[in-house]
């Protein structure tokens, strides 16, 4: 296990699993292509939606990096963007 993941496809990413992760976990998504992170998708079981910067989708391109932290606010667990580097 690690916390840095290379995103190689072009499909939209709407949810990220919380299996084997706990609140406070931080992940980094490094893009090699033009995949989109979708903001605000409702949670579905252990698949958790994202709250992204500006409450907008993030369209990654090669060498972009997004940092997300898993946490709960008001009892709702979400992956929340901490930062994004657009290169």
ABEGO torsion letter per residue (X at the ends): XBABBBBABABBBABBBABGBBBGBBBBBBBABBBBBBBGBBBBEABBBBBBBGGBBBBBBBGBBBBBBBBBBGGBBBBBBABBBBX
